């Protein structure tokens, strides 16, 4: 036994973890411990400051419900979700594959399936109607027949269905299947930019940093096809005033779009439309999932 000082306590903590059977868990937790300890030393963390941090994390956890995921929101506003996405993209994404974006805290499994050309705006039909159409291919441009396109967004007032009314009622989200040539089209209404939830601990945290908390208008897209990486991305509207300062760092230039009349090949020339083709990378053997996020209900502890 030895007395521990500001440096040896780190070595001892990591040594006690050395018998962790899972090698990846052992690697991650040793690195996390090392960096957390170095963070405390760097800022000379005081006891009351660390207790304030614990209280904040406790409040974040208490804010989570089957319809709200405050920890994913925290990961997003810290830029950590984007960092993990960027690193994941760099590991094997062909240059021609569509860039990823954030899944966000409002994704839901088992969205209703629609026929091609139907509208996902069922209960909230206000706003400017538009068409999104395109093709799903592999990285070389070959069509992916039957690819599944999952979309979700806010309504014309900037609210997701989880926020707008009865959270159990799905709206402004749906699943579409591409045809034999990988082509798809759907109708929706143009979303508007919105603030992240500011009524919880993460919102208060962002407010104290003097950040605006706004996300530019966007439509989330999740595309899947057998044998290919699931694509988690989003389309961002160029005319939004916050396109260059997304509070969760989700925007990439290649994902910025603008609706227009008269798009060549539009299945509904009477409506403004967006043409966007999605390219999926191959799924490598043993590769994990690409989602930095989840349906909030899936992260709640099981009853009992």
Secondary structure as GFF3:
##gff-version 3
##sequence-region A 1 304
A	DSSP	alpha_helix	8	16	.	.	.	ID=ss1
A	DSSP	alpha_helix	23	43	.	.	.	ID=ss2
A	DSSP	alpha_helix	47	62	.	.	.	ID=ss3
A	DSSP	alpha_helix	70	77	.	.	.	ID=ss4
A	DSSP	alpha_helix	80	90	.	.	.	ID=ss5
A	DSSP	beta_strand	129	138	.	.	.	ID=ss6
A	DSSP	beta_strand	148	152	.	.	.	ID=ss7
A	DSSP	alpha_helix	161	164	.	.	.	ID=ss8
A	DSSP	beta_strand	173	177	.	.	.	ID=ss9
A	DSSP	beta_strand	183	189	.	.	.	ID=ss10
A	DSSP	beta_strand	194	195	.	.	.	ID=ss11
A	DSSP	alpha_helix	201	208	.	.	.	ID=ss12
A	DSSP	beta_strand	214	215	.	.	.	ID=ss13
A	DSSP	beta_strand	218	224	.	.	.	ID=ss14
A	DSSP	beta_strand	231	237	.	.	.	ID=ss15
A	DSSP	three_ten_helix	253	255	.	.	.	ID=ss16
A	DSSP	beta_strand	256	257	.	.	.	ID=ss17
A	DSSP	beta_strand	272	275	.	.	.	ID=ss18
A	DSSP	beta_strand	278	280	.	.	.	ID=ss19
A	DSSP	three_ten_helix	296	299	.	.	.	ID=ss20
###
